[in-house]
Amino acid sequence: MEKAYVLLRVELGSERDVLNALEEIPEVKEAHQIHGMQSHCVYDLIIRVEAETPQEIKDLVEKRTRGIGKIRSILSLICIKEGDVQFGI
């Protein structure tokens, strides 16, 4: 199972509507409104999604999430499974 965290910037005042729509998507396992401590925090929501493949996550973000409307920008952070990346010196 693949996992990703997705940060979303939404239109002012639409946070609850977007959260409600996101919670209807079965692959969305968590959805939260977020607030930064600095004025430069540009994202309003964070969701955790799970799917069988990275391509399914990409499709979910590109098609279903963007289709909700009132979303101004998205940043996807796909989690890397242990052993998938090698670190060198």
N, CA and C atoms as a LAMMPS dump frame, in Angstrom:
ITEM: TIMESTEP
0
ITEM: NUMBER OF ATOMS
267
ITEM: BOX BOUNDS ff ff ff
-5.0000000000000000e+02 5.0000000000000000e+02
-5.0000000000000000e+02 5.0000000000000000e+02
-5.0000000000000000e+02 5.0000000000000000e+02
ITEM: ATOMS id mol type element x y z
1 1 1 N 0.852 -1.183 0
2 1 2 C 0 0 0
3 1 3 C 0.893 1.24 0
4 2 1 N 0.615 2.157 -0.907
5 2 2 C 1.356 3.416 -1.002
6 2 3 C 0.635 4.482 -0.192
7 3 1 N 1.417 5.424 0.324
8 3 2 C 0.852 6.475 1.166
9 3 3 C 1.424 7.819 0.74
10 4 1 N 0.602 8.866 0.85
11 4 2 C 1.063 10.224 0.557
12 4 3 C 0.333 11.205 1.463
13 5 1 N 1.002 12.302 1.725
14 5 2 C 0.385 13.435 2.403
15 5 3 C 0.229 14.527 1.362
16 6 1 N -0.916 15.192 1.38
17 6 2 C -1.193 16.21 0.376
18 6 3 C -1.588 17.492 1.106
19 7 1 N -0.868 18.57 0.793
20 7 2 C -1.167 19.892 1.336
21 7 3 C -1.994 20.648 0.318
22 8 1 N -3.049 21.313 0.803
23 8 2 C -3.943 22.029 -0.103
24 8 3 C -4.14 23.466 0.361
25 9 1 N -4.116 24.36 -0.589
26 9 2 C -4.469 25.76 -0.345
27 9 3 C -5.828 25.96 -0.991
28 10 1 N -6.778 26.479 -0.227
29 10 2 C -8.144 26.612 -0.724
30 10 3 C -8.596 28.068 -0.644
31 11 1 N -9.691 28.353 -1.317
32 11 2 C -10.255 29.694 -1.278
33 11 3 C -10.684 30.029 0.152
34 12 1 N -10.491 31.262 0.528
35 12 2 C -10.816 31.726 1.869
36 12 3 C -12.277 31.43 2.207
37 13 1 N -12.483 30.793 3.339
38 13 2 C -13.833 30.474 3.801
39 13 3 C -14.394 29.156 3.284
40 14 1 N -13.643 28.462 2.421
41 14 2 C -14.165 27.217 1.855
42 14 3 C -13.576 25.974 2.512
43 15 1 N -12.834 26.135 3.588
44 15 2 C -12.136 25.008 4.214
45 15 3 C -13.089 23.879 4.581
46 16 1 N -14.18 24.173 5.233
47 16 2 C -15.118 23.13 5.677
48 16 3 C -15.75 22.423 4.485
49 17 1 N -16.138 23.155 3.461
50 17 2 C -16.744 22.536 2.276
51 17 3 C -15.763 21.579 1.6
52 18 1 N -14.51 22.003 1.461
53 18 2 C -13.507 21.155 0.815
54 18 3 C -13.225 19.928 1.684
55 19 1 N -13.098 20.114 2.993
56 19 2 C -12.882 18.97 3.893
57 19 3 C -14.012 17.955 3.771
58 20 1 N -15.236 18.431 3.76
59 20 2 C -16.384 17.525 3.635
60 20 3 C -16.318 16.727 2.336
61 21 1 N -15.951 17.383 1.252
62 21 2 C -15.848 16.689 -0.038
63 21 3 C -14.705 15.684 -0.025
64 22 1 N -13.574 16.052 0.564
65 22 2 C -12.432 15.141 0.635
66 22 3 C -12.752 13.896 1.447
67 23 1 N -13.506 14.063 2.517
68 23 2 C -13.84 12.935 3.387
69 23 3 C -14.747 11.915 2.699
70 24 1 N -15.343 12.278 1.573
71 24 2 C -16.181 11.353 0.798
72 24 3 C -15.353 10.442 -0.105
73 25 1 N -14.072 10.743 -0.286
74 25 2 C -13.194 9.937 -1.148
75 25 3 C -12.621 8.8 -0.307
76 26 1 N -12.874 7.543 -0.657
77 26 2 C -12.445 6.413 0.177
78 26 3 C -10.933 6.35 0.425
79 27 1 N -10.128 6.783 -0.528
80 27 2 C -8.673 6.729 -0.365
81 27 3 C -8.137 7.777 0.604
82 28 1 N -8.952 8.766 0.943
83 28 2 C -8.556 9.785 1.924
84 28 3 C -8.792 9.2 3.304
85 29 1 N -7.7 8.924 4.004
86 29 2 C -7.788 8.275 5.312
87 29 3 C -7.869 9.278 6.457
88 30 1 N -7.313 10.474 6.257
89 30 2 C -7.385 11.555 7.239
90 30 3 C -7.471 12.876 6.494
91 31 1 N -8.166 13.845 7.092
92 31 2 C -8.254 15.187 6.52
93 31 3 C -8.352 16.185 7.671
94 32 1 N -7.478 17.197 7.639
95 32 2 C -7.414 18.165 8.739
96 32 3 C -7.184 19.579 8.212
97 33 1 N -7.768 20.531 8.913
98 33 2 C -7.435 21.925 8.66
99 33 3 C -6.173 22.228 9.453
100 34 1 N -5.258 23.001 8.878
101 34 2 C -3.993 23.3 9.555
102 34 3 C -3.768 24.811 9.61
103 35 1 N -2.967 25.208 10.593
104 35 2 C -2.592 26.613 10.758
105 35 3 C -1.115 26.667 11.067
106 36 1 N -0.403 27.569 10.412
107 36 2 C 1.018 27.746 10.682
108 36 3 C 1.241 28.802 11.74
109 37 1 N 2.413 28.755 12.326
110 37 2 C 2.774 29.739 13.34
111 37 3 C 3.297 31.033 12.714
112 38 1 N 3.73 30.971 11.461
113 38 2 C 4.234 32.143 10.776
114 38 3 C 3.223 32.596 9.728
115 39 1 N 3.372 33.828 9.326
116 39 2 C 2.448 34.384 8.338
117 39 3 C 2.669 33.793 6.954
118 40 1 N 3.79 33.09 6.735
119 40 2 C 4.067 32.542 5.409
120 40 3 C 3.525 31.119 5.212
121 41 1 N 2.732 30.625 6.144
122 41 2 C 2.102 29.313 5.959
123 41 3 C 1.05 29.46 4.861
124 42 1 N 1.246 28.782 3.749
125 42 2 C 0.369 28.987 2.6
126 42 3 C -0.653 27.879 2.404
127 43 1 N -0.617 26.834 3.219
128 43 2 C -1.555 25.732 3.044
129 43 3 C -2.6 25.741 4.144
130 44 1 N -3.796 25.3 3.79
131 44 2 C -4.936 25.337 4.703
132 44 3 C -5.352 23.96 5.202
133 45 1 N -5.112 22.921 4.382
134 45 2 C -5.565 21.574 4.704
135 45 3 C -4.445 20.577 4.455
136 46 1 N -4.493 19.471 5.185
137 46 2 C -3.595 18.346 4.917
138 46 3 C -4.437 17.078 4.923
139 47 1 N -4.159 16.208 3.951
140 47 2 C -4.845 14.921 3.908
141 47 3 C -3.804 13.81 3.792
142 48 1 N -4.176 12.654 4.305
143 48 2 C -3.361 11.444 4.124
144 48 3 C -4.156 10.525 3.221
145 49 1 N -3.522 10.091 2.136
146 49 2 C -4.181 9.194 1.196
147 49 3 C -3.41 7.896 1.087
148 50 1 N -4.122 6.829 0.781
149 50 2 C -3.513 5.523 0.555
150 50 3 C -4.104 4.925 -0.712
151 51 1 N -3.229 4.272 -1.482
152 51 2 C -3.651 3.591 -2.706
153 51 3 C -2.676 2.457 -2.974
154 52 1 N -3.035 1.602 -3.892
155 52 2 C -2.205 0.432 -4.199
156 52 3 C -0.899 0.799 -4.886
157 53 1 N -0.917 1.825 -5.735
158 53 2 C 0.274 2.173 -6.508
159 53 3 C 0.491 3.688 -6.492
160 54 1 N 1.731 4.134 -6.764
161 54 2 C 1.979 5.575 -6.892
162 54 3 C 1.134 6.212 -7.996
163 55 1 N 0.893 5.472 -9.072
164 55 2 C 0.062 6.008 -10.163
165 55 3 C -1.364 6.269 -9.684
166 56 1 N -1.902 5.391 -8.836
167 56 2 C -3.245 5.609 -8.295
168 56 3 C -3.282 6.861 -7.428
169 57 1 N -2.214 7.118 -6.685
170 57 2 C -2.142 8.345 -5.891
171 57 3 C -2.117 9.555 -6.819
172 58 1 N -1.307 9.495 -7.867
173 58 2 C -1.227 10.584 -8.832
174 58 3 C -2.59 10.855 -9.451
175 59 1 N -3.289 9.799 -9.866
176 59 2 C -4.614 9.951 -10.465
177 59 3 C -5.597 10.556 -9.472
178 60 1 N -5.539 10.105 -8.237
179 60 2 C -6.42 10.63 -7.2
180 60 3 C -6.224 12.13 -7.033
181 61 1 N -4.984 12.554 -6.939
182 61 2 C -4.693 13.977 -6.733
183 61 3 C -5.063 14.786 -7.972
184 62 1 N -4.666 14.313 -9.139
185 62 2 C -4.872 15.083 -10.364
186 62 3 C -6.329 15.142 -10.805
187 63 1 N -7.077 14.082 -10.596
188 63 2 C -8.436 14.037 -11.129
189 63 3 C -9.495 14.267 -10.064
190 64 1 N -9.476 13.47 -9.026
191 64 2 C -10.57 13.537 -8.053
192 64 3 C -10.43 14.7 -7.089
193 65 1 N -9.227 14.945 -6.6
194 65 2 C -9.045 16.036 -5.647
195 65 3 C -9.225 17.385 -6.331
196 66 1 N -8.581 17.564 -7.457
197 66 2 C -8.708 18.844 -8.176
198 66 3 C -10.127 19.086 -8.667
199 67 1 N -10.893 18.041 -8.85
200 67 2 C -12.262 18.178 -9.315
201 67 3 C -13.218 18.744 -8.276
202 68 1 N -12.783 18.841 -7.053
203 68 2 C -13.653 19.349 -5.982
204 68 3 C -13.966 20.826 -6.182
205 69 1 N -13.02 21.589 -6.704
206 69 2 C -13.206 23.025 -6.846
207 69 3 C -12.777 23.74 -5.567
208 70 1 N -12.614 25.021 -5.665
209 70 2 C -12.195 25.887 -4.555
210 70 3 C -10.787 25.58 -4.053
211 71 1 N -10.053 24.716 -4.763
212 71 2 C -8.672 24.408 -4.389
213 71 3 C -7.761 25.249 -5.269
214 72 1 N -6.89 26.033 -4.628
215 72 2 C -6.016 26.936 -5.379
216 72 3 C -4.675 26.298 -5.729
217 73 1 N -4.141 25.462 -4.828
218 73 2 C -2.881 24.782 -5.124
219 73 3 C -2.759 23.524 -4.282
220 74 1 N -1.929 22.611 -4.769
221 74 2 C -1.734 21.305 -4.126
222 74 3 C -0.252 20.972 -4.131
223 75 1 N 0.217 20.426 -3.009
224 75 2 C 1.577 19.899 -2.918
225 75 3 C 1.473 18.47 -2.41
226 76 1 N 1.895 17.502 -3.239
227 76 2 C 1.827 16.086 -2.871
228 76 3 C 3.179 15.62 -2.371
229 77 1 N 3.176 14.884 -1.264
230 77 2 C 4.383 14.334 -0.665
231 77 3 C 4.199 12.829 -0.562
232 78 1 N 4.758 12.095 -1.515
233 78 2 C 4.601 10.64 -1.538
234 78 3 C 5.636 10.019 -0.621
235 79 1 N 5.197 9.165 0.27
236 79 2 C 6.086 8.522 1.236
237 79 3 C 6.907 7.439 0.56
238 80 1 N 8.144 7.311 0.978
239 80 2 C 9.053 6.307 0.44
240 80 3 C 9.137 5.174 1.44
241 81 1 N 8.943 3.973 0.94
242 81 2 C 9.028 2.804 1.819
243 81 3 C 10.472 2.54 2.188
244 82 1 N 10.671 2.021 3.385
245 82 2 C 12.017 1.659 3.828
246 82 3 C 12.631 0.672 2.845
247 83 1 N 13.856 0.922 2.452
248 83 2 C 14.541 0.062 1.504
249 83 3 C 14.42 0.522 0.061
250 84 1 N 13.492 1.473 -0.227
251 84 2 C 13.328 1.966 -1.583
252 84 3 C 14.389 2.988 -1.973
253 85 1 N 15.037 3.589 -0.984
254 85 2 C 16.034 4.626 -1.242
255 85 3 C 17.328 4.249 -0.541
256 86 1 N 18.414 4.45 -1.235
257 86 2 C 19.717 4.21 -0.63
258 86 3 C 20.417 5.547 -0.429
259 87 1 N 21.019 5.726 0.739
260 87 2 C 21.737 6.948 1.028
261 87 3 C 23.223 6.697 0.933
262 88 1 N 23.94 7.561 0.271
263 88 2 C 25.384 7.427 0.135
264 88 3 C 26.09 8.605 0.785
265 89 1 N 27.378 8.446 0.949
266 89 2 C 28.177 9.53 1.539
267 89 3 C 28.86 10.276 0.435
